[in-house]
Amino acid sequence: MDGITIVQGDWSYTNFRLAQLNKQDLRGVRFLEADLSGANLQKSDLREADLTHAVMAKSKLSGADLRGAIVEGIDFQTIDVKGARLDIAQAIVFARAYGAKVE
């Protein structure tokens, strides 16, 4: 996967395991249930992307921009999100992943 640039599209159910997608502009890309295990997404722009139920175990999202992205069904406990930008709705999903009760 070295040298690939994703511009747009529907990449649902695709295997991106261990892919190097750091610093990519992935705005609006659909990754519904895609396997992003161990993927490097550091400093990527994922605004408005659809990550619904994506498998992201051990992926790196540090410094990534996730504002507006759909993150339902993601297990944040296994993801490096240090320095990632989240909106309020995503912060609630993040807190619930760690067992918080949000009212």
C-alpha positions, 0 to 999 in steps of 0.5 A: 500500500505504499505510495497510494493516495485515496482521493474520494470514494467508498472503501467499505469492507476494504482491508487496510490492515497496517496501511501507511495512510498518515498525512492523507486528506481522507475527507468524506471517504467512506470506510464502513466496516473497513479493517484499519487494524494497525493502520497509521493515520497520524495527522490525517484529515478524516473530517466527515469520513464514515468510520462506522464499525471500522476495525481500528485495533492498534491503529494510530490516530494521533494528530488526526482531525476527526471532526464530523466523522461518523465513529459509531461502533469504534473501540477507542480503547485500543486506538492511539488518539493522542492529540486527535481533534474530536467534536462533542458527539465523538467525545461522547462516543469516546467516553462511552467506550471507557465506560462513562455514562453520559446523560 
